[in-house]
Amino acid sequence: MAKLNEAMQRFIVQALACYDTPTQVAESVKEEFDIVVTRQQVASYDPTKVTSKALAKKWRDLFASTRERFRKEIAEIPIADQAYRLRQLHRMVQSAMNRKNIVLAASLLEQAAKEQGGMFTNKRELSGPNGGPIPMMPTTIELVAPNDHSED
């Protein structure tokens, strides 16, 4: 197991907080610091994993603050916004149509329909019609006894 200084540890914790995989982080550490670390060693710096139960509080706090900041900043990236993606798809469709590339245009239109329909999200509507409460429907259970009166 490689001996890591504080800068390397900070780098690993922050990369994991930004949802990089242990493999990606290990490769980044190799490129950045010219030191080989295993995926298991990297995973031990992820407080969401069982292997990091002995992780110091300062690294847990750094992980939490970095992840919170990452989630806030991701909303500022244009491609993360559905309206931006649809606008770009619209431009691509127009360009494809101008070049008489009907197959590409059809594919892009399908992509836009999927985007608009929410196919690329994992959102679930947990409400009833028009945002109201989910209507309660009574359940009726009918017990039927087996027919033992056979006339053989």
C-alpha positions in Angstrom: 0.0 0.0 0.0 1.4 3.4 -1.0 2.1 6.0 1.6 0.0 9.1 0.8 0.7 12.6 2.0 -2.0 15.0 2.9 -2.3 16.6 -0.6 -2.8 13.1 -2.2 -5.4 12.2 0.4 -7.2 15.5 -0.2 -7.1 14.9 -4.0 -8.6 11.4 -3.5 -11.4 12.5 -1.2 -12.4 15.4 -3.4 -12.4 13.2 -6.6 -14.5 10.6 -4.9 -16.9 13.3 -3.7 -17.4 14.3 -7.3 -18.6 10.8 -8.1 -15.4 9.6 -9.8 -14.9 5.8 -9.5 -12.0 4.4 -7.5 -10.4 3.2 -10.8 -10.7 6.7 -12.3 -9.2 8.2 -9.1 -6.4 5.7 -9.0 -5.5 6.6 -12.6 -5.7 10.3 -11.8 -3.4 9.9 -8.8 -0.9 8.1 -11.0 -1.0 11.0 -13.6 -1.0 13.8 -11.0 1.5 12.5 -8.4 3.3 9.7 -10.3 2.4 7.2 -7.6 0.5 3.9 -7.9 -2.4 3.4 -5.6 -4.9 0.5 -5.7 -8.6 0.8 -6.1 -9.1 -0.6 -2.7 -6.8 2.0 -1.1 -8.8 4.8 -2.9 -12.1 3.3 -1.9 -11.0 3.5 1.7 -11.3 7.3 1.5 -15.0 7.1 0.5 -17.2 7.5 3.6 -20.2 6.0 1.8 -18.4 2.7 1.7 -18.0 0.2 4.5 -14.2 0.0 4.0 -13.8 3.5 5.2 -15.2 3.1 8.7 -11.8 4.3 10.2 -11.7 7.4 8.0 -10.8 10.5 9.9 -13.4 13.1 10.6 -11.6 15.8 8.7 -11.8 13.6 5.5 -15.5 12.9 6.1 -16.2 16.6 6.5 -14.2 17.4 3.4 -16.1 14.7 1.4 -19.5 16.1 2.6 -18.6 19.7 1.8 -17.1 18.9 -1.6 -20.1 16.7 -2.6 -22.5 19.5 -1.5 -20.6 22.1 -3.5 -20.4 19.7 -6.5 -24.2 19.2 -6.5 -24.8 22.9 -6.4 -22.3 23.7 -9.1 -23.6 21.0 -11.5 -26.8 23.0 -11.8 -24.8 25.9 -13.3 -23.4 23.7 -16.1 -25.5 24.5 -19.2 -25.8 21.0 -20.5 -27.4 19.9 -17.2 -30.4 22.1 -18.1 -33.1 20.5 -20.2 -34.0 23.7 -22.0 -30.4 24.1 -23.1 -30.2 20.5 -24.4 -33.5 20.9 -26.3 -32.2 24.2 -27.8 -29.0 22.5 -29.0 -31.0 19.5 -30.4 -33.2 22.0 -32.3 -30.1 23.6 -33.9 -28.7 20.2 -34.8 -32.0 19.2 -36.4 -32.1 22.4 -38.5 -28.5 21.8 -39.6 -29.3 18.2 -40.5 -32.3 19.3 -42.5 -30.3 21.9 -44.3 -27.8 19.2 -45.3 -30.7 17.0 -46.4 -29.6 14.4 -43.8 -33.1 13.1 -43.0 -31.8 10.0 -41.0 -29.8 12.2 -38.7 -32.7 14.7 -38.3 -35.1 11.8 -37.5 -32.7 10.5 -34.9 -32.3 13.9 -33.3 -36.1 14.5 -33.3 -36.4 11.1 -31.5 -33.8 12.2 -29.0 -35.6 15.5 -28.4 -38.9 13.7 -27.8 -37.2 11.4 -25.3 -35.6 14.4 -23.6 -39.0 16.3 -23.4 -40.8 13.2 -22.2 -38.4 12.8 -19.3 -36.9 9.5 -20.5 -33.5 10.5 -19.3 -34.5 11.2 -15.7 -35.4 9.0 -12.8 -38.1 11.3 -11.5 -41.3 9.8 -10.3 -44.5 11.6 -9.7 -45.8 10.7 -6.3 -49.0 12.7 -6.5 -52.5 12.3 -8.0 -54.0 14.1 -10.9 -53.0 17.8 -11.2 -50.6 17.5 -8.3 -53.3 16.6 -5.8 -53.1 13.8 -3.3 -53.2 10.2 -4.5 -56.8 9.0 -4.2 -57.3 6.3 -1.7 -59.0 3.2 -3.1 -60.4 0.6 -0.7 -59.3 -2.9 -1.1 -61.9 -5.7 -0.9 -60.7 -9.2 -0.2 -63.2 -12.0 -0.8 -62.4 -15.3 0.8 -63.9 -18.3 -1.0 -63.9 -21.8 0.7 -63.0 -24.7 -1.5 -66.0 -26.8 -2.6 -65.8 -30.1 -0.7 -69.3 -31.3 -1.7 -68.4 -33.4 -4.6 -71.1 -35.8 -5.8 -69.0 -38.8 -7.1 
